[in-house]
Amino acid sequence: MSDNTASDTPVVYCQDVQRIYQQESVPVYALRGANLTITAGEFVSLAGPSGSGKSTLLNVIGGLDGFDAGEVTVGGTSLGALNASELAQMRLEKVGFVFQAYNLIPVLSARENVEFILQLQGVSSQERQERANSALQSLGLGDLGDRRPGELSGGQQQRVAIARAIVTEPVLLLADEPTANLDSKTTSELLEVLQQLNQQQGMTIVTATHDPIVMSYTSRQVAMMDGEIHQDSAMAS
Amino acid sequence: MLGTLTLLFNLSLRNIVRYRRRNFFLFAAIAVAVGGTTLSNSLIRGWQVDMLETAVSGLSGHIKMQAPGFADDPSLQRAFSASTNVVLDDQLPVAGIAKRINLPAVISSERETRGVAMIGIDPADEAISLYRDFEVSGETLAGPDDGRLLIGKALAETLQTKIGRRVVMIVEGADGKSRERGYRIAGVFDSPTNWPEEALVFTGLQALQDTLATVGLDNPITELSVVLVSDEDRPSAAEKLRDQHPQLVVKDWRQMQPQIAEIVDVVDATMVIWFILIMSALTFGLVNTLIATVMQRTQELGMLRALGMNKQLLLIQVVMECVGIMVVGVIAGLMLGVLLVFGLGEGIDLSAFSESAEAFGMSTFLKPVLTVEDLLLFGGLSMLVGLFASFFPARRALKISPLMAMNR
């Protein structure tokens, strides 16, 4: 991931993806044949009003939610054929998540939170510590590794969440409204961190947002409406 | 895998500490239930041990040997020789033996007459029987050749006689004819239970042989009572004695007192059933609280799934937390139970209910008995209950979708 330019290798490939929820036996179309291809090194924002399907698409790409029709491939793995256990393994190996509510494990320190996912991957103790320290250091949290989430500010917690997401060197970083709980200054700082990850390490990032500031930091803006891709800056250019 | 389990163990431990207030009440509930049940079961076990001791020490011993037909027609004609007919193997795990003549008799004072059992004993042998527990006023029997009587306090009151007075005993001799003889009362005994005081009269074995024995036997006796080192040795010892003494009837206390034997058996099952009942009641509360704990952490558990933790590991983590709570609660409960048992000291005085206690084969003092086996059994059963209780929150946790972490 040292390449800082986008290549043509598709990290995410969505073809005619449909997601239908049943609400009291009435079908609700969350995705109506969404098509999206994201190549390595892109920083993409999925934007749109509530109910547009941006979070659903993000969840489907992350293997957190299923889909009813179409095809989804992440890092060369087709998700349609995977069961729950295989999806969990796929997430563990290929996808890093940053949640709106940080979602750190409150009883673990910042360093342990970052190490946690490496431990799930079976990485050795020494390598775990080195990689966790390095990830925290790169996000300016070198001195805060021993603090628990409750002892950190919102911005610091979200940085720890990013460190946890990138420490496994995933092919894709998914961020769902990552700045929604942050003030404007912290939002800018965090977006710069994401931008640096994208530009300096070539990390492929997809973020769901409705915040124009977030969109301004991304290299590609995808607007969604009624479960479909409404506008895509890549297509427009 | 070991590293992952260590991680899950640490995570579980910290989560237990994290909700320390709620878990404290859980620990307390488990500890009180386990401690209380340990105490009540130690009393039940004490009752069982007391019944067994009463059964064994009440002249029967673990094993009793008699001549054929004596049980149906107790007379000196069915005596056997303690010198030539009995050979006790040195290998038998014997704590003591007592040779006796035990015959139905009639005792008369100037005012009353009663039917009793007249027992000729060697006092030195009776350390294995209820004789050792008697509190004697006056004098005890000096030896097997002591021709005086030791009678119970209740009998003395009934006969309106006392120490030093003479009473008349009528016993059937070896020739089938009644022997009538005057005896002086050497002492009056007070027994922990009432029936020996009312029904038993003791005199020296040799003295009684001299009075009654014309059967041509050397050292005639009607029963030989064997007390073993442990009741566990009883079946094999009885079998061995039967093989060695085919001319005698060899019975163990379970055959002689089948009702007591059945109660002793039922007690074992009762303890387990009682423990399971109490722990089942506790399980409802436990399951409810543990499920609430899981529901409270839906987002956190969903996040673990989202990050890639598989269902098996999530299951292990939830079970570890539940079992961890149980382990601490059960250990505290067992310690509490031990403290309570020690606190009870010598036991509970049941003398106010002596008649009822006797009906159940108990003495008038109930002493709790706590064995390592029982503690291990309670600990093991508690852990099984804990595992069972953890199944429900674990099942609930498995239903948590990783999406829940995203949607909250």
HADDOCK unambig.tbl for C-alpha pairs under 7 A between the chains (distance, minus, plus):
assign (segid A and resid 64 and name CA) (segid B and resid 306 and name CA) 6.52 0.50 0.50
assign (segid A and resid 64 and name CA) (segid B and resid 402 and name CA) 5.90 0.50 0.50
assign (segid A and resid 64 and name CA) (segid B and resid 403 and name CA) 5.68 0.50 0.50
assign (segid A and resid 65 and name CA) (segid B and resid 403 and name CA) 6.65 0.50 0.50
assign (segid A and resid 85 and name CA) (segid B and resid 310 and name CA) 6.02 0.50 0.50
assign (segid A and resid 88 and name CA) (segid B and resid 305 and name CA) 6.95 0.50 0.50
assign (segid A and resid 88 and name CA) (segid B and resid 308 and name CA) 4.36 0.50 0.50
assign (segid A and resid 88 and name CA) (segid B and resid 309 and name CA) 6.45 0.50 0.50
assign (segid A and resid 88 and name CA) (segid B and resid 310 and name CA) 5.92 0.50 0.50
assign (segid A and resid 89 and name CA) (segid B and resid 308 and name CA) 5.75 0.50 0.50
assign (segid A and resid 91 and name CA) (segid B and resid 307 and name CA) 6.38 0.50 0.50
assign (segid A and resid 91 and name CA) (segid B and resid 308 and name CA) 5.32 0.50 0.50
assign (segid A and resid 92 and name CA) (segid B and resid 307 and name CA) 5.93 0.50 0.50
assign (segid A and resid 92 and name CA) (segid B and resid 308 and name CA) 4.34 0.50 0.50
assign (segid A and resid 99 and name CA) (segid B and resid 406 and name CA) 6.55 0.50 0.50
assign (segid A and resid 103 and name CA) (segid B and resid 300 and name CA) 6.71 0.50 0.50
assign (segid A and resid 103 and name CA) (segid B and resid 303 and name CA) 6.60 0.50 0.50
assign (segid A and resid 105 and name CA) (segid B and resid 300 and name CA) 6.96 0.50 0.50
assign (segid A and resid 107 and name CA) (segid B and resid 14 and name CA) 6.00 0.50 0.50
assign (segid A and resid 107 and name CA) (segid B and resid 15 and name CA) 6.59 0.50 0.50
assign (segid A and resid 119 and name CA) (segid B and resid 4 and name CA) 6.34 0.50 0.50
assign (segid A and resid 120 and name CA) (segid B and resid 4 and name CA) 6.41 0.50 0.50
assign (segid A and resid 120 and name CA) (segid B and resid 309 and name CA) 6.92 0.50 0.50
